[in-house]
Amino acid sequence: MDSFQGFETSNANLSSAALAPSFPVNDLSITTVNGSQLSATPSSSSSSSSSSPTTLSRYENQKRRDWNTFGQYLCNHRPPLSLSRCSGAHVLEFLRYLDQFGKTKVHNQLCPFFGHPNPPAPCPCPLRQAWGSLDALIGRLRAAFEEHGGKPEANPFGARAVRLYLREVRDSQAKARGISYEKKKRKRPPQAPPSLPPSNMNQNQ
């Protein structure tokens, strides 16, 4: 799985002024078109006790980092982009931008190693974000958006264009890398045979 550490590191070197526009990452509070608020703190955290801090799971920590990373991307967008104006097209733009930090070799069709799962030699084909990494990232951002007050029907990470893009990346990388992303079908437990009705002989007795 690829990581997005390169993107986070590159943004950490930016000046604080570059991250200061109307989308503060650490204190996110944005008014949507319908007047509702999107907060950086999930609504469930307000009811938790501040005196006993809970240890977040690895998934929750990664989800928080992904949310802040996307917030930095919106800050650095030219022109700066607010979350209320973010659409599926902007999410696709974000995913394509992350490709420059990818570590997965994706062979083009002219490459002699196209469709080869274990190339015997290096090639000049580009590095990309693996489909599995992008799919997991979108899942975390989709959940974070709704946890921060966003409505499911307005979730840009769940847009149809994003789903189609992920499917296209999955299929193209599967062909280029010679691997399969098909999910394994779960084996159903064997069903007990239906009980037979009593024979006519037993009924007569």
Salt bridges, closest charged atoms under 4 A:
GLU60 OE1 - LYS63 NZ 3.18
ASP66 OD2 - ARG140 NE 2.41
GLU93 OE2 - HIS77 NE2 2.75
GLU147 OE2 - LYS63 NZ 2.58
ASP171 OD1 - ARG170 NE 3.20
